[in-house]
């Protein structure tokens, strides 16, 4: 029984947990959201550019995009963070005088996210039926306008669940930024829990940090499932039935039937 009591106290020391929660709320949670949100936004923009370049007719755009994607998808996240943080760190410090590793961490996460999001966007764009592009060209759109206004929006809409899953991965990958040696005010959830656990010799603070990650990722996971379900089945009204088609769509259905 003493062994079980010691094991319980190792993971469920409630006094340490409640002492760690304020730090997790005021320091760890905001920094984790900044890391994930900033890298997610930058990675989305870069990823969309990579996707467009990856399906370009020009090999001078297509090949570099494919090479970038292969490299950053093939390297472990910790390796990329260390290479950028420790490799570019001294140069950035000399140029800007800023010794904070936080921007370098965001850069590393953004570059990795761009590679994955680029493939997600590319698969979504290429899943759009060729007839959509041909119809847009037939009514006078140039290739660029047809892709921008017709094909890409449809492709992006189809991969929204996959993009949300990638954002969930970014939240978890943000814990690896601690390799760069963050300042006390820059610690994310994992680092706050780890520091307190190391100081006390107890894993309860680390468990508390894990609960915070779950509070972020589980609702997002269910949101992904909800969005995916809505996209597959359509919007339902209060009674639980599918919304009726608008008059234009109804006329199209009637004509085709």
C-alpha positions as CSV (number, residue, x, y, z in Angstrom):
1,X,0.0,0.0,0.0
2,X,2.9,2.4,0.7
3,X,4.2,1.8,-2.8
4,X,0.7,2.7,-4.2
5,X,0.5,5.7,-2.0
6,X,3.9,6.9,-3.2
7,X,2.9,6.3,-6.8
8,X,-0.3,8.3,-6.3
9,X,1.6,11.2,-4.7
10,X,4.1,11.2,-7.6
11,X,1.3,12.0,-10.2
12,X,-1.5,13.5,-8.0
13,X,0.1,15.8,-5.5
14,X,-2.8,18.3,-5.5
15,X,-0.9,20.9,-3.6
16,X,1.8,21.1,-6.4
17,X,-0.9,20.9,-9.1
18,X,-2.8,24.0,-7.7
19,X,0.5,25.9,-7.3
20,X,1.4,25.2,-10.9
21,X,-2.0,26.0,-12.5
22,X,-1.6,29.9,-12.2
23,X,1.7,29.7,-14.0
24,X,0.2,27.5,-16.7
25,X,-2.6,29.9,-17.2
26,X,-0.7,33.2,-17.1
27,X,2.6,32.1,-18.8
28,X,2.4,28.7,-20.4
29,X,-1.0,28.9,-22.1
30,X,-0.6,32.3,-23.8
31,X,2.9,31.4,-25.1
32,X,1.7,28.1,-26.4
33,X,-1.2,29.8,-28.2
34,X,1.2,32.5,-29.6
35,X,3.6,29.8,-30.9
36,X,0.9,27.7,-32.5
37,X,-1.2,30.6,-33.8
38,X,1.7,32.5,-35.3
39,X,3.3,29.5,-36.9
40,X,-0.1,28.2,-38.1
41,X,-0.9,31.5,-39.8
42,X,2.5,31.8,-41.4
43,X,2.6,28.1,-42.4
44,X,-0.9,28.4,-44.0
45,X,0.3,31.3,-46.3
46,X,3.6,29.6,-47.2
47,X,1.8,26.2,-47.6
48,X,-0.7,27.7,-50.0
49,X,2.2,29.2,-52.0
50,X,4.0,25.8,-52.0
51,X,0.8,24.1,-53.2
52,X,0.3,26.4,-56.1
53,X,4.0,26.2,-57.0
54,X,3.9,22.4,-56.7
55,X,1.1,22.1,-59.4
56,X,2.5,24.8,-61.5
57,X,3.2,24.2,-65.2
58,X,6.7,25.6,-64.7
59,X,9.3,23.2,-63.5
60,X,11.3,26.1,-62.0
61,X,8.5,26.5,-59.5
62,X,7.4,22.9,-59.2
63,X,10.7,21.3,-58.5
64,X,11.9,23.6,-55.7
65,X,8.5,23.3,-54.1
66,X,8.6,19.5,-54.1
67,X,12.2,19.5,-52.8
68,X,11.3,21.9,-50.0
69,X,8.3,19.7,-49.0
70,X,10.4,16.5,-49.1
71,X,13.1,18.0,-46.9
72,X,11.0,19.5,-44.2
73,X,8.6,16.6,-44.0
74,X,11.5,14.2,-43.8
75,X,13.4,15.9,-41.0
76,X,12.4,15.4,-37.3
77,X,10.9,18.5,-35.7
78,X,13.6,18.6,-33.0
79,X,16.3,18.7,-35.7
80,X,14.7,21.5,-37.6
81,X,14.2,23.6,-34.4
82,X,17.8,23.1,-33.3
83,X,19.3,23.8,-36.8
84,X,17.4,27.0,-37.1
85,X,17.5,28.1,-33.5
86,X,21.2,27.4,-33.0
87,X,22.3,28.0,-36.6
88,X,20.6,31.2,-37.3
89,X,20.5,32.4,-33.6
90,X,23.9,34.1,-33.5
91,X,23.4,35.7,-36.9
92,X,20.0,37.1,-36.0
93,X,21.4,38.3,-32.7
94,X,24.2,40.2,-34.4
95,X,21.9,41.8,-36.9
96,X,19.0,42.8,-34.6
97,X,20.5,42.7,-31.1
98,X,17.5,40.6,-30.0
99,X,18.6,37.5,-28.1
100,X,15.2,36.0,-27.7
101,X,14.8,32.6,-29.3
102,X,11.0,33.0,-29.5
103,X,10.9,34.3,-33.1
104,X,13.3,31.6,-34.2
105,X,11.0,29.0,-32.7
106,X,8.1,30.4,-34.6
107,X,10.1,30.4,-37.8
108,X,11.1,26.7,-37.3
109,X,7.5,25.7,-36.6
110,X,6.2,27.8,-39.6
111,X,8.7,26.2,-42.0
112,X,7.7,22.7,-40.9
113,X,4.0,23.5,-41.0
114,X,4.3,25.0,-44.5
115,X,5.6,21.7,-45.8
116,X,2.7,19.7,-44.4
117,X,0.0,22.3,-45.2
118,X,1.4,22.6,-48.7
119,X,0.7,18.9,-49.3
120,X,-2.7,19.2,-47.8
121,X,-3.6,22.2,-50.0
122,X,-2.1,20.4,-53.1
123,X,-4.2,17.3,-52.5
124,X,-7.3,19.4,-52.1
125,X,-6.7,21.5,-55.2
126,X,-6.0,18.4,-57.3
127,X,-9.1,16.7,-56.0
128,X,-11.3,19.4,-57.7
129,X,-12.8,18.0,-60.9
130,X,-11.0,19.1,-64.1
131,X,-14.4,20.2,-65.5
132,X,-14.4,23.1,-63.0
133,X,-11.3,24.6,-64.6
134,X,-12.5,23.8,-68.1
135,X,-15.9,25.5,-67.4
136,X,-14.1,28.6,-66.0
137,X,-11.9,28.8,-69.0
138,X,-14.8,28.3,-71.3
139,X,-16.5,31.5,-70.0
140,X,-13.4,33.6,-70.6
141,X,-11.4,33.3,-67.4
142,X,-7.6,33.1,-67.8
143,X,-5.8,30.1,-66.2
144,X,-4.7,32.2,-63.2
145,X,-8.1,33.7,-62.6
146,X,-9.8,30.3,-63.0
147,X,-7.4,28.8,-60.4
148,X,-7.7,31.7,-58.0
149,X,-11.5,32.2,-58.1
150,X,-12.8,28.7,-58.9
151,X,-10.4,25.8,-58.2
152,X,-8.4,26.9,-55.2
153,X,-11.4,28.0,-53.1
154,X,-13.1,24.6,-53.6
155,X,-9.9,22.7,-52.9
156,X,-9.2,24.7,-49.7
157,X,-12.8,24.0,-48.5
158,X,-12.3,20.3,-48.9
159,X,-9.2,20.1,-46.7
160,X,-10.4,22.2,-43.8
161,X,-10.5,19.2,-41.4
162,X,-7.0,18.2,-42.4
163,X,-5.8,21.8,-41.8
164,X,-7.4,21.7,-38.3
165,X,-5.6,18.5,-37.6
166,X,-2.3,20.1,-38.6
167,X,-3.0,23.0,-36.2
168,X,-3.5,20.5,-33.4
169,X,-0.1,19.0,-34.3
170,X,1.4,22.5,-34.1
171,X,0.1,22.9,-30.5
172,X,1.8,19.7,-29.5
173,X,5.0,20.5,-31.4
174,X,5.3,23.9,-29.7
175,X,6.5,22.0,-26.7
176,X,9.8,21.3,-28.5
177,X,10.8,25.0,-28.5
178,X,12.2,24.5,-25.0
179,X,15.3,23.1,-26.7
180,X,16.2,26.8,-27.5
181,X,16.4,27.8,-23.9
182,X,13.4,30.1,-23.4
183,X,13.3,32.9,-20.9
184,X,11.1,32.6,-17.8
185,X,8.5,34.8,-19.4
186,X,8.5,32.8,-22.7
187,X,8.0,29.3,-21.3
188,X,5.2,27.4,-22.9
189,X,3.0,24.8,-21.2
190,X,5.5,21.9,-21.3
191,X,8.4,24.0,-20.0
192,X,6.4,25.4,-17.1
193,X,5.4,21.9,-16.0
194,X,8.8,20.5,-16.5
195,X,10.6,23.2,-14.6
196,X,8.3,22.8,-11.6
197,X,8.6,19.1,-11.8
198,X,12.4,19.3,-11.8
199,X,12.5,21.7,-8.9
200,X,10.1,19.5,-6.7
201,X,11.1,16.1,-7.9
202,X,7.4,15.4,-8.5
203,X,5.6,14.7,-11.8
204,X,2.3,16.3,-10.8
205,X,3.1,19.7,-12.4
206,X,3.9,17.9,-15.7
207,X,0.6,16.0,-15.5
208,X,-1.1,19.4,-15.0
209,X,0.6,20.7,-18.2
210,X,-0.6,17.6,-20.0
211,X,-4.2,18.3,-18.9
212,X,-3.9,21.8,-20.4
213,X,-2.8,20.3,-23.7
214,X,-5.8,18.0,-23.6
215,X,-8.1,21.0,-22.9
216,X,-6.8,22.6,-26.1
217,X,-6.6,19.6,-28.4
218,X,-9.7,17.6,-27.5
219,X,-12.2,20.4,-28.3
220,X,-10.4,21.0,-31.6
221,X,-10.5,17.3,-32.4
222,X,-14.3,17.3,-32.0
223,X,-14.5,20.5,-34.0
224,X,-12.7,18.8,-36.8
225,X,-15.1,15.9,-36.7
226,X,-18.1,18.3,-36.7
227,X,-16.8,20.3,-39.6
228,X,-16.0,17.1,-41.5
229,X,-19.5,15.7,-40.8
230,X,-21.1,19.0,-41.9
231,X,-19.2,19.0,-45.1
232,X,-20.2,15.4,-45.9
233,X,-23.9,15.6,-45.0
234,X,-24.8,19.3,-45.5
235,X,-26.3,21.8,-43.1
236,X,-29.3,20.6,-41.1
237,X,-32.2,22.7,-39.7
238,X,-33.6,22.6,-36.2
239,X,-35.8,19.6,-37.0
240,X,-32.7,17.6,-38.0
241,X,-33.5,17.5,-41.7
242,X,-31.3,18.8,-44.5
243,X,-31.9,22.4,-45.5
244,X,-33.9,22.6,-48.8
245,X,-32.1,23.7,-51.9
246,X,-32.5,27.3,-53.0
247,X,-34.7,27.9,-56.1
248,X,-31.7,28.1,-58.5
249,X,-30.3,24.8,-57.3
250,X,-33.8,23.2,-57.4
251,X,-34.2,24.3,-61.1
252,X,-30.8,22.8,-61.9
253,X,-31.7,19.5,-60.3
254,X,-35.0,19.4,-62.1
255,X,-33.4,20.1,-65.4
256,X,-30.8,17.4,-64.9
257,X,-33.4,14.9,-63.8
